[in-house]
Amino acid sequence: VVVENIYRHVQGGKARVAAARDGINEVAVPVTASTLTTLAAFAPIIFMPGIVGEFMSYLPETLI
């Protein structure tokens, strides 16, 4: 997502450094928010007890 946004700015005629700065600033908050929501959704599964927790823990370990 970040690289694609930077690429879009470069294709729009901006210098590479300016494109990187602007591209990152545009998507930093949404990318951080989506990462935190994924963490919040899947982190509790890691701590599930018993055999079900042992079986299900692979999914959040992979995604996080």
Residue frames relative to the residue before (quaternion, step in Angstrom):
aa qw qx qy qz dx dy dz
V 1.0000 0.0000 0.0000 0.0000 0.00 0.00 0.00
V 0.6832 0.4843 -0.2900 0.4632 3.55 0.86 -0.98
V 0.6776 0.4920 -0.2990 0.4576 3.57 0.84 -0.96
E 0.6439 0.5184 -0.3284 0.4570 3.59 0.96 -0.79
N 0.6585 0.4983 -0.3164 0.4668 3.58 0.99 -0.75
I 0.6269 0.5102 -0.3338 0.4849 3.59 1.02 -0.73
Y 0.6372 0.5339 -0.3184 0.4555 3.58 0.95 -0.88
R 0.6279 0.5375 -0.3273 0.4579 3.58 1.01 -0.81
H 0.6656 0.4919 -0.3015 0.4735 3.58 0.97 -0.82
V 0.6324 0.5164 -0.3339 0.4711 3.60 1.01 -0.77
Q 0.6626 0.4975 -0.3032 0.4707 3.58 0.96 -0.84
G 0.6444 0.5200 -0.3135 0.4648 3.56 1.21 -0.47
G 0.6446 -0.5732 0.3012 0.4064 3.56 1.29 0.07
K 0.4985 0.6543 -0.4411 0.3590 3.59 1.20 0.09
A 0.5646 -0.5586 0.4776 0.3757 3.54 -1.27 0.42
R 0.6594 -0.5517 0.3345 0.3858 3.58 -1.13 0.61
V 0.6757 0.4860 -0.3065 0.4618 3.58 0.87 -0.89
A 0.6621 0.4887 -0.3034 0.4803 3.59 0.94 -0.85
A 0.6389 0.5212 -0.3239 0.4640 3.58 1.00 -0.78
A 0.6483 0.5094 -0.3175 0.4685 3.58 0.97 -0.84
R 0.6618 0.5080 -0.3080 0.4573 3.58 0.88 -0.93
D 0.7087 0.4569 -0.2664 0.4669 3.58 0.79 -1.00
G 0.6551 0.5278 -0.3114 0.4419 3.57 0.96 -0.85
I 0.6675 0.4849 -0.2979 0.4802 3.56 0.97 -0.85
N 0.6571 0.5231 -0.3177 0.4401 3.58 0.91 -0.88
E 0.6549 0.5289 -0.3192 0.4354 3.60 1.02 -0.69
V 0.8127 0.2909 -0.1343 0.4867 3.59 0.91 -0.81
A 0.4146 0.7392 -0.4625 0.2605 3.62 1.21 -0.08
V 0.7018 0.4636 -0.2817 0.4617 3.60 0.78 -0.95
P 0.6825 0.4687 -0.3238 0.4578 3.67 0.77 -0.79
V 0.6505 0.5037 -0.3269 0.4649 3.61 0.98 -0.77
T 0.6492 0.5054 -0.3141 0.4737 3.59 0.97 -0.82
A 0.6599 0.5096 -0.3083 0.4580 3.59 0.93 -0.87
S 0.6722 0.4835 -0.3114 0.4662 3.59 0.91 -0.81
T 0.6220 0.5265 -0.3407 0.4689 3.59 1.07 -0.66
L 0.6785 0.4907 -0.2928 0.4617 3.58 0.91 -0.88
T 0.6559 0.4941 -0.3297 0.4659 3.61 0.99 -0.69
T 0.6139 0.5226 -0.3460 0.4798 3.59 1.08 -0.64
L 0.6416 0.5164 -0.3117 0.4738 3.56 0.98 -0.84
A 0.6782 0.4944 -0.2921 0.4585 3.59 0.89 -0.92
A 0.6776 0.5019 -0.2969 0.4481 3.58 1.02 -0.73
F 0.8022 0.3350 -0.1571 0.4686 3.57 0.88 -0.90
A 0.5248 0.6613 -0.4156 0.3385 3.62 1.13 -0.40
P 0.6517 0.5229 -0.3537 0.4203 3.67 0.84 -0.74
I 0.5948 0.5803 -0.3722 0.4136 3.60 1.09 -0.57
I 0.5816 0.5902 -0.3755 0.4151 3.60 1.10 -0.61
F 0.7496 0.4161 -0.2057 0.4719 3.57 1.03 -0.80
M 0.3661 0.7237 -0.5067 0.2922 3.61 1.19 0.30
P 0.3894 -0.7421 0.4947 0.2301 3.60 -0.87 0.90
G 0.7857 0.4042 -0.2559 0.3921 3.51 -1.37 0.18
I 0.7725 -0.3556 0.2701 0.4514 3.49 -1.37 -0.24
V 0.6083 0.5431 -0.3542 0.4578 3.59 1.07 -0.66
G 0.6551 0.5068 -0.3041 0.4705 3.58 0.97 -0.84
E 0.6399 0.5188 -0.3218 0.4667 3.55 1.03 -0.79
F 0.6765 0.4876 -0.2833 0.4737 3.57 0.99 -0.83
M 0.7420 0.4397 -0.2244 0.4536 3.59 0.86 -0.99
S 0.5579 0.6484 -0.3946 0.3356 3.62 1.12 -0.47
Y 0.5645 0.6158 -0.3957 0.3816 3.61 1.13 -0.41
L 0.6165 0.5652 -0.3474 0.4241 3.59 1.04 -0.70
P 0.7357 0.3851 -0.2755 0.4843 3.67 0.62 -0.91
E 0.5932 0.5585 -0.3773 0.4403 3.60 1.06 -0.58
T 0.6675 0.4851 -0.2950 0.4817 3.56 1.05 -0.72
L 0.7196 0.4624 -0.2546 0.4511 3.59 0.87 -0.92
I 0.6956 0.4315 -0.2747 0.5045 3.57 1.04 -0.70
